[in-house]
Amino acid sequence: MSAVEPLPPGVEVLRAPAGQEPVLANLLELYCHDFSEFFDLRLQPNGRFEYPGLSRYWQDENRFPFLVKVDGHPAGFAFVVKGSFIRDDPTVWDMAEFFVVRGCRKRGIGAAVAREVWRRFPGPWEVRVLERNLPALAFWGAVVGAFTGSQAEGTLVVRGERRWRMFSFVSPAMDGVE
């Protein structure tokens, strides 16, 4: 397990209050645009992708929305859900959605944000990555591997026509982390 690394200067990972839902909805449009290369996501008649169920992150006690800011500006998000998407295990933390805007990529921000989120929720984790999303596979394999201190291969999971790589690991409890 790597030593606790602080967030880079200017990077914040903030629990998003309900008032930030419009900001997250806008960021989700960018996320869906990127993801439409791998999923059959279609624009709605209003020209938006729209993410159904976003408001559930403020209604369900097992959902946790985080807004990522860089130098005070919105730069991404992390959505955490308590309970496995793949297995019937309510104790697992699931990285349901994760996004960093393109202008902030390849600077260590995404890796730092992932580590920060994992530290805030100690215990077993799952991170699912669509197998066709090669850049995300490389990113998550490297980040999970660095966090755990061991090579992260991921397990193949097939659900319907979708093939995922699931990275499973345990985040230790850290003193002084909320």
Disulfide bonds with the S-S distance in Angstrom:
none
